[in-house]
């Protein structure tokens, strides 16, 4: 897990550096560059945030699944007895 935390830190640092060095005209799309308070721009922003929320939710679920599998595999490799054994 140590390598994973280091990877996440490097990824976060790269994302921050890319955002800081990006020229501001590249951040605007052609539809909302001129008039940011129009209904079209607001609708597009809501659509972007909604899709971003869906993508982040799916990626988080995938990450949680793999963490669960890794923990389960490590516990099986240690051959440790369960804390609460099933009653027969």
CNS distance restraints for C-alpha pairs under 8 A (distance, minus, plus):
assign (resid   1 and name CA) (resid   5 and name CA) 6.49 0.50 0.50
assign (resid   2 and name CA) (resid   6 and name CA) 6.42 0.50 0.50
assign (resid   3 and name CA) (resid   7 and name CA) 6.08 0.50 0.50
assign (resid   4 and name CA) (resid   8 and name CA) 6.21 0.50 0.50
assign (resid   5 and name CA) (resid   9 and name CA) 6.21 0.50 0.50
assign (resid   6 and name CA) (resid  10 and name CA) 6.23 0.50 0.50
assign (resid   7 and name CA) (resid  11 and name CA) 6.10 0.50 0.50
assign (resid   8 and name CA) (resid  12 and name CA) 6.06 0.50 0.50
assign (resid   9 and name CA) (resid  13 and name CA) 6.12 0.50 0.50
assign (resid  10 and name CA) (resid  14 and name CA) 6.11 0.50 0.50
assign (resid  11 and name CA) (resid  15 and name CA) 6.19 0.50 0.50
assign (resid  12 and name CA) (resid  16 and name CA) 6.19 0.50 0.50
assign (resid  13 and name CA) (resid  17 and name CA) 6.11 0.50 0.50
assign (resid  14 and name CA) (resid  18 and name CA) 6.06 0.50 0.50
assign (resid  15 and name CA) (resid  19 and name CA) 6.15 0.50 0.50
assign (resid  16 and name CA) (resid  20 and name CA) 6.09 0.50 0.50
assign (resid  17 and name CA) (resid  21 and name CA) 6.11 0.50 0.50
assign (resid  18 and name CA) (resid  22 and name CA) 6.03 0.50 0.50
assign (resid  22 and name CA) (resid  26 and name CA) 7.05 0.50 0.50
assign (resid  22 and name CA) (resid  27 and name CA) 7.72 0.50 0.50
assign (resid  23 and name CA) (resid  27 and name CA) 7.28 0.50 0.50
assign (resid  24 and name CA) (resid  28 and name CA) 7.39 0.50 0.50
assign (resid  28 and name CA) (resid  32 and name CA) 6.88 0.50 0.50
assign (resid  28 and name CA) (resid  33 and name CA) 5.37 0.50 0.50
assign (resid  29 and name CA) (resid  33 and name CA) 5.75 0.50 0.50
assign (resid  31 and name CA) (resid  40 and name CA) 7.76 0.50 0.50
assign (resid  31 and name CA) (resid  41 and name CA) 7.13 0.50 0.50
assign (resid  32 and name CA) (resid  36 and name CA) 5.36 0.50 0.50
assign (resid  32 and name CA) (resid  38 and name CA) 7.88 0.50 0.50
assign (resid  32 and name CA) (resid  40 and name CA) 7.43 0.50 0.50
assign (resid  32 and name CA) (resid  41 and name CA) 5.20 0.50 0.50
assign (resid  35 and name CA) (resid  41 and name CA) 7.55 0.50 0.50
assign (resid  36 and name CA) (resid  41 and name CA) 5.76 0.50 0.50
assign (resid  36 and name CA) (resid  42 and name CA) 7.67 0.50 0.50
assign (resid  37 and name CA) (resid  41 and name CA) 6.52 0.50 0.50
assign (resid  37 and name CA) (resid  42 and name CA) 6.88 0.50 0.50
assign (resid  38 and name CA) (resid  42 and name CA) 6.44 0.50 0.50
assign (resid  39 and name CA) (resid  43 and name CA) 6.05 0.50 0.50
assign (resid  40 and name CA) (resid  44 and name CA) 6.10 0.50 0.50
assign (resid  41 and name CA) (resid  45 and name CA) 6.09 0.50 0.50
assign (resid  42 and name CA) (resid  46 and name CA) 6.26 0.50 0.50
assign (resid  43 and name CA) (resid  47 and name CA) 6.19 0.50 0.50
assign (resid  44 and name CA) (resid  48 and name CA) 6.13 0.50 0.50
assign (resid  45 and name CA) (resid  49 and name CA) 6.17 0.50 0.50
assign (resid  46 and name CA) (resid  50 and name CA) 6.02 0.50 0.50
assign (resid  47 and name CA) (resid  51 and name CA) 6.15 0.50 0.50
assign (resid  48 and name CA) (resid  52 and name CA) 6.01 0.50 0.50
assign (resid  49 and name CA) (resid  53 and name CA) 6.08 0.50 0.50
assign (resid  50 and name CA) (resid  54 and name CA) 6.34 0.50 0.50
assign (resid  51 and name CA) (resid  55 and name CA) 6.15 0.50 0.50
assign (resid  52 and name CA) (resid  56 and name CA) 6.05 0.50 0.50
assign (resid  53 and name CA) (resid  57 and name CA) 6.06 0.50 0.50
assign (resid  54 and name CA) (resid  58 and name CA) 6.26 0.50 0.50
assign (resid  55 and name CA) (resid  59 and name CA) 6.15 0.50 0.50
assign (resid  56 and name CA) (resid  60 and name CA) 5.95 0.50 0.50
assign (resid  57 and name CA) (resid  61 and name CA) 6.21 0.50 0.50
assign (resid  58 and name CA) (resid  62 and name CA) 6.29 0.50 0.50
assign (resid  59 and name CA) (resid  63 and name CA) 6.17 0.50 0.50
assign (resid  60 and name CA) (resid  64 and name CA) 6.10 0.50 0.50
assign (resid  61 and name CA) (resid  65 and name CA) 6.11 0.50 0.50
assign (resid  62 and name CA) (resid  66 and name CA) 6.37 0.50 0.50
assign (resid  63 and name CA) (resid  67 and name CA) 6.19 0.50 0.50
assign (resid  64 and name CA) (resid  68 and name CA) 6.08 0.50 0.50
assign (resid  65 and name CA) (resid  69 and name CA) 6.26 0.50 0.50
assign (resid  66 and name CA) (resid  70 and name CA) 6.09 0.50 0.50
assign (resid  67 and name CA) (resid  71 and name CA) 6.13 0.50 0.50
assign (resid  68 and name CA) (resid  72 and name CA) 6.10 0.50 0.50
assign (resid  69 and name CA) (resid  73 and name CA) 6.07 0.50 0.50
assign (resid  70 and name CA) (resid  74 and name CA) 6.14 0.50 0.50
assign (resid  71 and name CA) (resid  75 and name CA) 6.14 0.50 0.50
assign (resid  72 and name CA) (resid  76 and name CA) 6.23 0.50 0.50
assign (resid  73 and name CA) (resid  77 and name CA) 6.15 0.50 0.50
assign (resid  74 and name CA) (resid  78 and name CA) 6.32 0.50 0.50
assign (resid  75 and name CA) (resid  79 and name CA) 6.71 0.50 0.50
assign (resid  75 and name CA) (resid  80 and name CA) 6.73 0.50 0.50
assign (resid  76 and name CA) (resid  80 and name CA) 7.13 0.50 0.50
assign (resid  81 and name CA) (resid  85 and name CA) 7.82 0.50 0.50
